Amino acid sequence: MSVRAVLAVWSLALIAAGGGVALILSSDRPRPVANAAVVVLIGLAFVGSGLLARARRPENRTGLLLLLVGFSWLVGALGASGDSLLFTIGYAESALVAAFFVHLVVAFPSGRLETRWERRVVASMYAVALVLQPIWMLFDDLHGLRCDECPANAFLVDRNETLATVLGVPTLAVILGVLLAVVAILIQRWRAASAPLRRVLAPVYVSSGATIVVLVIQNAVAPFSSFGADVLDFLTVLALFTVPLAFLGGLMRTRLKRTAVADLMTKLAEPPGPGGLRHALARALGDPSLELAYWVGDGSYVDPDGHPIALPDDGGTRVATSVERSGRPVAAIVHDASLRDQPELVDAVVAAAGLALENERLQAELRARLEELRASRLRLVETADVERRRLERNLHDGAQQRLVALSLTLALDRRAFESDPAVVELVERTRSELADALAELRELARGIHPPLLTDRGLKPALEALADRAMLPVELAGLPDDRLPAGVEAAAYYLVAEALTNVAKYAQASKASVRVERVNGSVTVEVSDDGIGGADVGRGSGLRGLADRVEALDGHLDVDSPPGAGTRLRAEIPCEHAAGL
């Protein structure tokens, strides 16, 4: 809105206000000075707020609605005229003020009517102002409880009290219904609004809600009694006057909020600590729920920890503001949708934080690459376990079954050669070697991936492993519940490899195994009383176990002083292995 247009509208408002004041002061109505002051203050307050809103957000219809309320209020001063036509126009126009006011309140803050219900409520009020009240005025002389000294109704066609009542009661019912519906809409919006949006809505909703409540009481009482009418008039004027002040306060609050940008730049003079940038931006924009997303290429974004994140779709309660430097995307600030009504503030914050966001983007990208590496290691572990299970099934269903069948065949052949002791001895010796080979194959298959681990879980699998061990093994703290498959596999192979090493190299007399689940992690500890001296750096067995544990974001510690036994302790988080 150009400066010339602003001056033209403001000049027109001053002329209308001056005319209204002159008309009121020249009338014989009671309290002319007070009434003139009310007309000028409320009318110019709405017009001034509308001009400021139009200048700041020309695309938002809130400013236009404020102007319509202000000018229609000023025109309503015609109701103080002694001329019949001017008086009637001013009286009829008061309903149009109410219609514009209802439209303004329901459409705030976007300036648009979002739902079909909102459009119906506002349309009903316009129908009252433009259809129902003009028809009612054709049959009522307007000389009711509070208009005994008013001029004649220029629109009167036939004074008919019965018909005026028949038309007036539904009109009043519609007005009350509309006002109550507006209150319900405001309450529903408030309950659904986020904290930042509530800060925007609060001043306007309090002032508008108070005005509507007073209007409901006034419209419900006025047709039946004049008791307390002056008090209700005063409360209505007072509440209505606070509405443009609430809008002005919101505009000033936005301007004062920009001082937060200076504070933001001061805080960003030094590199912020972990989470410091997000906290500083959230404070500058007044949105504690603010989130940061960093661009890593191909339209993908990650959070500060490097995890993939999806930006919100348009039209929701959350929106994303893109941050660019040198023509390329750097990050996105995900904030409350209400901040779209403060684009200058958002742009200033984005400009101030651009360099800091670019620096953090590099760190987030590094974390994303590390996350991809971790996911890759997890996939390798999962693939290896799948292959172990497949190989175990193939050995069980293939080679073992063939060897069992061959043993049965030899047993049948033995009967055919019972008369030849040499052949019988050869068959028995072959069956014995075949039984040993079958036992070794079964042991190999169980070592590759025991079916007991898959079918029943870690506790039964470790108990079976301890029973087959070549030295006494004490088990403690084994969890009864199932763990994530990846954790169970890592814990089992850790214990199996450790017990194998104890039997081969430790010269130990006993070993102990403890498995505990604490605070979302599983701790596996294997210890012996052997000669010690184990080293992860020597040999592939312990190194492979360490790789498996670290692939699950875990850590393996080996404590093996010479002559004092060996203790392996692994801590494995459950959350990262839940999908394995």
C-alpha positions as CSV (number, residue, x, y, z in Angstrom):
1,M,0.0,0.0,0.0
2,S,1.6,3.2,-1.1
3,V,2.1,6.3,1.1
4,R,-0.3,8.3,-1.1
5,A,-3.0,5.6,-0.6
6,V,-2.5,5.6,3.1
7,L,-2.8,9.3,3.3
8,A,-5.9,9.3,1.2
9,V,-7.6,6.7,3.3
10,W,-6.6,8.4,6.5
11,S,-7.9,11.7,5.3
12,L,-11.2,10.2,4.3
13,A,-11.5,8.7,7.8
14,L,-10.8,12.1,9.4
15,I,-13.4,13.7,7.3
16,A,-15.9,11.0,8.2
17,A,-15.0,11.3,11.9
18,G,-15.3,15.1,11.7
19,G,-18.7,14.8,10.1
20,G,-19.9,12.4,12.7
21,V,-18.7,14.6,15.5
22,A,-20.5,17.6,14.1
23,L,-23.7,15.6,13.6
24,I,-23.7,14.3,17.1
25,L,-22.9,17.6,18.8
26,S,-25.7,19.3,16.9
27,S,-28.3,16.7,17.9
28,D,-30.5,16.8,20.9
29,R,-29.5,13.3,22.1
30,P,-28.2,12.8,25.6
31,R,-24.4,12.9,26.3
32,P,-23.4,14.2,22.9
33,V,-19.7,14.8,23.9
34,A,-19.3,11.3,25.2
35,N,-21.0,9.8,22.1
36,A,-18.8,11.9,19.8
37,A,-15.7,10.7,21.6
38,V,-16.7,7.1,21.3
39,V,-17.4,7.4,17.5
40,V,-14.0,9.1,16.9
41,L,-11.9,6.9,19.1
42,I,-13.3,3.6,18.0
43,G,-13.6,4.4,14.3
44,L,-10.1,5.9,13.9
45,A,-8.6,3.1,16.0
46,F,-10.0,0.5,13.6
47,V,-9.0,2.5,10.5
48,G,-5.4,3.1,11.9
49,S,-4.9,-0.5,12.7
50,G,-6.2,-1.5,9.3
51,L,-3.8,0.9,7.5
52,L,-0.9,-0.5,9.5
53,A,-1.9,-4.1,8.8
54,R,-2.4,-3.4,5.1
55,A,1.0,-1.7,4.9
56,R,2.8,-4.7,6.5
57,R,0.8,-7.6,5.0
58,P,-1.1,-6.4,1.9
59,E,-1.9,-10.0,0.9
60,N,-3.7,-10.6,4.3
61,R,-7.4,-9.4,4.4
62,T,-7.3,-8.6,8.1
63,G,-6.2,-5.0,7.3
64,L,-9.1,-4.6,4.9
65,L,-11.6,-6.0,7.4
66,L,-10.3,-3.6,10.0
67,L,-10.8,-0.7,7.6
68,L,-14.4,-1.9,6.9
69,V,-15.3,-2.1,10.6
70,G,-13.8,1.4,11.2
71,F,-15.5,3.2,8.3
72,S,-18.8,1.4,8.9
73,W,-18.6,2.5,12.6
74,L,-18.0,6.1,11.5
75,V,-20.9,6.0,9.1
76,G,-23.1,4.7,12.0
77,A,-22.9,8.3,13.5
78,L,-25.7,9.1,11.1
79,G,-27.9,7.4,13.7
80,A,-27.6,10.6,15.7
81,S,-29.1,12.8,13.0
82,G,-32.5,14.3,13.3
83,D,-33.2,13.7,9.6
84,S,-35.4,10.7,9.0
85,L,-33.4,9.2,6.1
86,L,-30.0,9.7,7.6
87,F,-31.2,8.4,11.0
88,T,-32.6,5.3,9.3
89,I,-29.4,4.6,7.3
90,G,-27.3,5.0,10.4
91,Y,-29.6,2.5,12.3
92,A,-29.6,0.0,9.5
93,E,-25.9,0.3,9.2
94,S,-25.2,-0.8,12.8
95,A,-25.9,-4.4,11.8
96,L,-23.3,-4.1,9.0
97,V,-20.7,-3.1,11.6
98,A,-21.5,-6.3,13.5
99,A,-21.2,-8.4,10.3
100,F,-17.8,-6.9,9.4
101,F,-16.7,-7.4,13.0
102,V,-17.8,-11.1,13.0
103,H,-16.0,-11.6,9.7
104,L,-12.8,-10.0,11.1
105,V,-12.8,-12.1,14.3
106,V,-13.5,-15.4,12.5
107,A,-11.0,-14.8,9.7
108,F,-8.1,-13.8,12.1
109,P,-5.1,-14.2,11.8
110,S,-4.9,-15.4,8.2
111,G,-7.7,-13.1,6.9
112,R,-9.4,-16.1,5.3
113,L,-12.4,-18.2,6.2
114,E,-10.9,-21.6,6.4
115,T,-13.8,-24.0,6.8
116,R,-17.4,-24.3,5.5
117,W,-18.7,-23.8,9.0
118,E,-16.9,-20.5,9.3
119,R,-18.2,-19.3,6.0
120,R,-21.8,-20.2,7.0
121,V,-21.5,-18.3,10.3
122,V,-20.2,-15.2,8.6
123,A,-22.8,-15.4,5.8
124,S,-25.6,-15.7,8.4
125,M,-24.5,-12.4,9.9
126,Y,-24.3,-10.7,6.5
127,A,-27.8,-12.1,5.8
128,V,-29.0,-10.4,9.0
129,A,-27.5,-7.0,8.1
130,L,-28.5,-7.0,4.4
131,V,-31.7,-9.0,4.3
132,L,-33.5,-9.8,7.6
133,Q,-33.1,-6.4,9.4
134,P,-34.1,-4.3,6.3
135,I,-37.2,-6.4,5.9
136,W,-38.0,-6.1,9.6
137,M,-37.6,-2.3,9.4
138,L,-40.3,-2.2,6.7
139,F,-42.9,-2.9,9.5
140,D,-41.4,-1.4,12.7
141,D,-41.3,2.4,13.5
142,L,-38.1,1.9,15.6
143,H,-39.7,3.7,18.5
144,G,-39.1,0.9,20.9
145,L,-37.8,0.8,24.4
146,R,-34.8,2.9,23.7
147,C,-35.7,5.1,20.7
148,D,-38.8,7.1,21.8
149,E,-37.3,10.4,20.6
150,C,-35.9,9.1,17.3
151,P,-37.0,10.5,13.9
152,A,-39.4,8.5,11.8
153,N,-38.3,5.3,10.1
154,A,-37.8,6.3,6.5
155,F,-38.1,2.7,5.3
156,L,-41.4,2.1,7.1
157,V,-44.1,0.7,4.7
158,D,-46.8,-0.4,7.1
159,R,-46.5,-0.2,10.9
160,N,-47.5,-3.7,11.9
161,E,-46.4,-4.7,15.4
162,T,-47.5,-8.4,14.9
163,L,-45.5,-8.8,11.7
164,A,-42.6,-6.8,13.2
165,T,-42.5,-9.3,16.1
166,V,-42.8,-12.3,13.8
167,L,-39.8,-11.0,11.8
168,G,-37.8,-9.6,14.7
169,V,-37.7,-12.7,16.9
170,P,-36.1,-15.0,14.2
171,T,-33.7,-12.1,13.4
172,L,-32.7,-11.8,17.0
173,A,-32.3,-15.6,17.3
174,V,-30.0,-15.7,14.3
175,I,-27.9,-12.9,15.8
176,L,-27.6,-14.7,19.1
177,G,-26.8,-18.0,17.3
178,V,-24.1,-16.4,15.2
179,L,-22.5,-14.7,18.3
180,L,-22.5,-18.0,20.2
181,A,-21.1,-19.9,17.2
182,V,-18.2,-17.3,17.0
183,V,-17.5,-18.0,20.7
184,A,-17.4,-21.8,20.0
185,I,-15.1,-21.2,17.0
186,L,-12.7,-19.2,19.1
187,I,-12.6,-21.8,21.9
188,Q,-12.0,-24.6,19.4
189,R,-9.2,-22.8,17.7
190,W,-7.6,-21.9,21.0
191,R,-7.6,-25.5,22.2
192,A,-6.1,-26.7,18.9
193,A,-3.5,-23.9,18.7
194,S,0.2,-24.4,19.4
195,A,1.9,-22.2,22.1
196,P,3.4,-19.7,19.5
197,L,0.0,-19.4,17.8
198,R,-1.7,-18.8,21.2
199,R,0.6,-15.9,21.9
200,V,-0.6,-14.3,18.6
201,L,-4.3,-15.1,19.2
202,A,-4.5,-14.3,22.9
203,P,-4.9,-10.4,22.8
204,V,-7.3,-10.4,19.9
205,Y,-9.4,-13.3,21.2
206,V,-9.7,-11.9,24.7
207,S,-10.8,-8.5,23.5
208,S,-13.1,-9.9,20.7
209,G,-14.5,-12.6,23.0
210,A,-15.3,-10.0,25.7
211,T,-17.1,-7.9,23.1
212,I,-19.1,-10.8,21.7
213,V,-20.1,-11.9,25.2
214,V,-21.4,-8.4,26.1
215,L,-23.2,-8.3,22.7
216,V,-24.9,-11.6,23.4
217,I,-26.1,-10.3,26.8
218,Q,-27.2,-7.0,25.3
219,N,-29.2,-8.6,22.5
220,A,-30.8,-11.1,24.8
221,V,-31.9,-8.4,27.4
222,A,-32.7,-5.3,25.3
223,P,-36.0,-6.6,23.6
224,F,-37.5,-7.2,27.1
225,S,-36.1,-4.6,29.5
226,S,-34.1,-1.4,29.6
227,F,-32.7,-2.2,33.0
228,G,-28.9,-1.9,33.0
229,A,-28.9,-0.7,29.4
230,D,-26.5,2.1,30.0
231,V,-24.0,-0.2,31.7
232,L,-24.2,-2.7,28.8
233,D,-23.7,0.1,26.4
234,F,-20.6,1.2,28.3
235,L,-19.2,-2.3,28.5
236,T,-19.8,-2.9,24.7
237,V,-18.0,0.3,23.8
238,L,-15.1,-0.4,26.2
239,A,-14.7,-4.0,24.9
240,L,-15.0,-3.0,21.3
241,F,-12.4,-0.3,21.8
242,T,-9.9,-2.9,23.0
243,V,-10.1,-4.8,19.7
244,P,-8.1,-2.4,17.5
245,L,-5.7,-1.9,20.4
246,A,-5.1,-5.7,20.5
247,F,-4.3,-5.6,16.8
248,L,-2.0,-2.6,17.3
249,G,-0.3,-4.4,20.2
250,G,0.3,-7.4,18.0
251,L,1.9,-5.2,15.3
252,M,4.1,-3.5,17.9
253,R,4.9,-6.9,19.5
254,T,6.2,-8.0,16.1
255,R,8.4,-5.0,15.8
256,L,9.7,-5.3,19.3
257,K,10.4,-9.0,18.6
258,R,12.9,-8.0,16.0
259,T,15.2,-6.9,18.8
260,A,15.6,-10.6,19.4
261,V,17.6,-10.7,16.1
262,A,20.2,-8.5,17.7
263,D,20.4,-10.8,20.7
264,L,20.7,-13.7,18.3
265,M,23.6,-12.1,16.4
266,T,25.4,-11.5,19.7
267,K,25.0,-15.1,20.8
268,L,26.2,-16.4,17.4
269,A,29.4,-14.3,17.6
270,E,30.9,-17.3,19.3
271,P,30.3,-20.9,18.1
272,P,27.3,-22.3,20.1
273,G,27.6,-25.5,21.9
274,P,25.5,-28.7,21.2
275,G,21.9,-27.6,20.7
276,G,22.9,-24.0,21.3
277,L,22.0,-22.8,17.8
278,R,18.5,-24.5,17.9
279,H,17.9,-22.9,21.3
280,A,19.0,-19.5,20.1
281,L,16.7,-19.6,17.0
282,A,13.8,-20.9,19.1
283,R,14.1,-18.0,21.5
284,A,14.5,-15.4,18.7
285,L,11.3,-16.7,16.9
286,G,9.4,-17.4,20.1
287,D,8.9,-21.1,19.2
288,P,10.2,-23.6,21.7
289,S,9.2,-26.5,19.3
290,L,11.5,-25.2,16.5
291,E,13.6,-27.9,14.8
292,L,16.5,-27.7,12.4
293,A,17.0,-29.8,9.3
294,Y,20.3,-29.8,7.3
295,W,20.6,-30.4,3.6
296,V,22.8,-33.3,2.5
297,G,22.1,-33.4,-1.2
298,D,19.5,-34.9,-3.5
299,G,16.7,-33.1,-1.7
300,S,17.5,-35.0,1.6
301,Y,17.6,-33.5,5.0
302,V,19.0,-34.8,8.3
303,D,18.6,-33.7,11.9
304,P,21.6,-32.4,13.9
305,D,22.4,-36.0,14.9
306,G,22.6,-37.1,11.2
307,H,19.3,-39.0,11.1
308,P,17.1,-38.6,8.1
309,I,14.2,-36.2,8.6
310,A,11.2,-35.3,6.4
311,L,10.1,-31.7,6.1
312,P,6.4,-30.9,6.9
313,D,3.9,-30.5,4.1
314,D,2.3,-27.2,3.3
315,G,-1.0,-26.5,5.0
316,G,-0.2,-28.1,8.4
317,T,0.5,-26.6,11.7
318,R,4.3,-26.9,11.0
319,V,6.1,-25.3,8.1
320,A,9.7,-25.3,6.9
321,T,11.6,-22.1,5.9
322,S,14.5,-22.8,3.6
323,V,17.9,-21.3,4.3
324,E,20.2,-20.7,1.3
325,R,23.8,-19.3,1.0
326,S,25.4,-18.5,-2.3
327,G,22.3,-19.8,-4.2
328,R,22.4,-23.3,-2.7
329,P,20.3,-24.8,0.1
330,V,22.0,-25.1,3.5
331,A,19.2,-26.0,6.0
332,A,15.6,-25.6,6.8
333,I,14.0,-24.2,9.9
334,V,10.9,-26.1,10.9
335,H,8.6,-23.8,12.9
336,D,5.0,-23.1,13.9
337,A,2.8,-22.0,11.0
338,S,1.7,-18.9,12.8
339,L,5.2,-17.4,12.1
340,R,4.1,-17.0,8.5
341,D,2.4,-13.9,9.6
342,Q,5.8,-12.4,10.6
343,P,7.8,-12.9,7.5
344,E,10.2,-10.0,8.2
345,L,11.2,-11.5,11.6
346,V,11.7,-15.0,10.0
347,D,13.8,-13.5,7.2
348,A,15.9,-11.5,9.6
349,V,16.6,-14.6,11.8
350,V,17.4,-16.7,8.7
351,A,19.9,-14.0,7.5
352,A,21.5,-13.7,10.9
353,A,21.9,-17.5,11.4
354,G,23.0,-18.4,7.8
355,L,26.7,-18.8,8.5
356,A,26.2,-20.8,11.7
357,L,23.7,-23.1,10.0
358,E,26.2,-23.7,7.2
359,N,28.8,-24.7,9.7
360,E,26.5,-27.0,11.6
361,R,25.4,-28.5,8.3
362,L,28.9,-29.8,7.7
363,Q,28.9,-31.4,11.1
364,A,25.4,-32.9,10.5
365,E,26.5,-34.2,7.1
366,L,29.5,-35.9,8.8
367,R,27.2,-37.5,11.4
368,A,24.9,-38.6,8.5
369,R,27.9,-40.3,6.8
370,L,28.8,-42.0,10.1
371,E,25.2,-43.1,10.5
372,E,25.3,-44.5,6.9
373,L,28.5,-46.4,7.8
374,R,26.9,-47.8,11.0
375,A,23.8,-48.9,9.0
376,S,26.1,-50.5,6.5
377,R,27.9,-52.5,9.2
378,L,24.5,-53.5,10.6
379,R,23.5,-54.8,7.2
380,L,26.7,-56.8,6.9
381,V,26.1,-58.4,10.3
382,E,22.5,-59.1,9.3
383,T,23.6,-60.6,6.0
384,A,26.2,-62.8,7.7
385,D,23.7,-64.1,10.2
386,V,21.2,-64.8,7.4
387,E,23.9,-66.8,5.6
388,R,24.8,-68.6,8.8
389,R,21.2,-69.7,9.2
390,R,21.0,-70.7,5.6
391,L,24.2,-72.8,5.8
392,E,23.0,-74.4,9.0
393,R,19.7,-75.4,7.3
394,N,21.5,-76.7,4.3
395,L,23.8,-78.9,6.4
396,H,20.9,-80.1,8.5
397,D,18.6,-80.8,5.6
398,G,21.3,-81.9,3.1
399,A,24.6,-83.4,4.3
400,Q,23.3,-84.7,7.7
401,Q,20.3,-86.4,6.1
402,R,22.5,-88.0,3.5
403,L,24.9,-89.3,6.2
404,V,22.0,-90.7,8.3
405,A,20.6,-92.4,5.2
406,L,24.0,-93.9,4.4
407,S,24.3,-95.2,8.0
408,L,21.0,-97.0,7.7
409,T,22.0,-98.4,4.3
410,L,25.2,-99.9,5.9
411,A,23.1,-101.4,8.7
412,L,21.0,-103.2,6.1
413,D,24.0,-104.3,4.2
414,R,25.6,-105.7,7.3
415,R,22.8,-108.3,7.6
416,A,23.5,-109.5,4.0
417,F,27.1,-110.2,4.9
418,E,26.7,-111.7,8.4
419,S,28.4,-115.0,7.1
420,D,31.6,-113.1,6.3
421,P,33.2,-111.8,9.5
422,A,35.7,-109.7,7.6
423,V,33.0,-107.8,5.7
424,V,31.0,-107.3,8.9
425,E,34.0,-105.8,10.7
426,L,34.6,-103.5,7.7
427,V,31.0,-102.4,7.7
428,E,31.0,-101.7,11.5
429,R,34.3,-99.8,11.3
430,T,32.8,-97.7,8.5
431,R,29.6,-97.1,10.5
432,S,31.6,-96.0,13.5
433,E,33.6,-93.5,11.4
434,L,30.4,-92.3,9.8
435,A,28.8,-91.7,13.2
436,D,31.9,-89.7,14.3
437,A,31.6,-87.6,11.1
438,L,27.9,-87.1,11.6
439,A,28.6,-85.9,15.2
440,E,31.3,-83.5,14.0
441,L,29.0,-82.2,11.3
442,R,26.2,-81.6,13.8
443,E,28.6,-79.8,16.1
444,L,29.7,-77.7,13.2
445,A,26.1,-76.9,12.2
446,R,25.3,-75.9,15.8
447,G,28.4,-73.6,15.8
448,I,27.4,-72.0,12.6
449,H,24.0,-70.9,13.9
450,P,22.2,-73.0,16.5
451,P,18.5,-73.5,15.8
452,L,17.8,-73.3,19.5
453,L,18.9,-69.6,19.4
454,T,16.4,-68.7,16.7
455,D,13.6,-70.9,18.1
456,R,13.8,-70.3,21.9
457,G,16.2,-67.4,22.5
458,L,19.5,-66.7,24.2
459,K,19.0,-68.3,27.6
460,P,18.3,-71.9,26.3
461,A,21.1,-71.5,23.7
462,L,23.7,-70.5,26.3
463,E,22.6,-73.3,28.6
464,A,23.1,-75.8,25.8
465,L,26.4,-74.2,25.0
466,A,27.5,-74.5,28.6
467,D,26.5,-78.2,28.7
468,R,28.7,-78.9,25.7
469,A,31.7,-76.9,27.0
470,M,35.0,-78.8,27.8
471,L,35.1,-77.2,31.3
472,P,32.6,-76.2,34.0
473,V,30.7,-73.1,33.1
474,E,28.7,-71.1,35.6
475,L,25.7,-69.1,34.2
476,A,24.2,-66.1,35.9
477,G,21.6,-63.4,35.2
478,L,20.4,-64.8,31.9
479,P,17.3,-62.9,30.7
480,D,14.1,-64.9,30.4
481,D,12.6,-62.5,27.8
482,R,13.6,-62.5,24.2
483,L,16.1,-59.9,23.1
484,P,16.4,-58.3,19.6
485,A,17.7,-61.0,17.2
486,G,21.0,-59.0,16.5
487,V,21.7,-58.7,20.2
488,E,21.0,-62.4,20.8
489,A,23.3,-63.4,18.0
490,A,26.1,-61.1,19.1
491,A,25.9,-62.3,22.7
492,Y,25.8,-66.0,21.7
493,Y,28.8,-65.8,19.4
494,L,30.7,-63.7,22.0
495,V,30.2,-66.4,24.6
496,A,30.9,-69.3,22.2
497,E,34.1,-67.8,20.9
498,A,35.2,-66.9,24.5
499,L,34.6,-70.4,25.8
500,T,36.4,-71.9,22.8
501,N,39.4,-69.7,23.5
502,V,39.3,-70.6,27.2
503,A,39.3,-74.3,26.4
504,K,42.1,-74.0,23.9
505,Y,44.5,-71.4,25.4
506,A,43.6,-70.3,28.9
507,Q,44.5,-73.5,30.8
508,A,41.6,-72.6,33.1
509,S,39.7,-74.9,35.5
510,K,36.4,-73.1,35.2
511,A,34.6,-70.2,33.5
512,S,31.6,-68.0,34.2
513,V,29.1,-66.2,32.0
514,R,26.8,-63.3,33.1
515,V,24.2,-61.6,30.9
516,E,22.2,-58.7,32.2
517,R,19.8,-56.2,30.7
518,V,20.1,-52.7,32.2
519,N,18.7,-49.3,30.9
520,G,18.1,-50.4,27.4
521,S,21.5,-52.2,27.0
522,V,22.6,-55.8,27.4
523,T,25.9,-56.5,29.2
524,V,27.7,-59.8,28.4
525,E,30.6,-60.8,30.6
526,V,32.7,-64.0,30.2
527,S,35.6,-64.6,32.7
528,D,38.0,-67.5,33.5
529,D,40.7,-68.3,36.0
530,G,43.3,-69.1,33.4
531,I,46.7,-67.8,32.5
532,G,45.5,-64.5,30.9
533,G,47.4,-62.6,28.3
534,A,44.6,-62.4,25.7
535,D,44.8,-59.5,23.2
536,V,42.2,-58.2,20.8
537,G,44.9,-57.1,18.4
538,R,46.2,-60.7,18.0
539,G,44.2,-63.1,16.1
540,S,41.0,-62.7,14.2
541,G,38.6,-64.3,16.7
542,L,38.4,-61.5,19.3
543,R,38.8,-58.9,16.6
544,G,35.7,-60.3,14.8
545,L,33.7,-60.3,18.0
546,A,34.7,-56.6,18.6
547,D,33.6,-55.7,15.1
548,R,30.2,-57.4,15.6
549,V,29.7,-55.6,18.9
550,E,30.7,-52.2,17.5
551,A,28.5,-52.7,14.5
552,L,25.6,-52.6,17.0
553,D,27.0,-49.4,18.6
554,G,28.4,-51.5,21.4
555,H,31.8,-51.8,23.0
556,L,34.0,-54.7,23.9
557,D,36.5,-54.6,26.7
558,V,39.2,-57.3,27.3
559,D,40.9,-57.4,30.7
560,S,43.5,-60.2,30.6
561,P,46.6,-59.5,32.8
562,P,49.2,-62.3,32.7
563,G,48.6,-65.0,35.3
564,A,45.2,-63.5,36.5
565,G,42.7,-64.9,34.1
566,T,40.7,-63.1,31.3
567,R,37.5,-61.1,31.5
568,L,35.6,-60.1,28.3
569,R,32.9,-57.5,28.8
570,A,30.6,-56.3,26.0
571,E,27.8,-53.7,26.3
572,I,25.3,-53.7,23.4
573,P,22.4,-51.2,23.0
574,C,19.2,-52.9,22.2
575,E,17.6,-50.0,20.2
576,H,19.9,-50.1,17.2
577,A,19.7,-53.9,16.9
578,A,15.9,-54.1,17.1
579,G,15.5,-54.5,13.3
580,L,18.1,-57.2,12.9
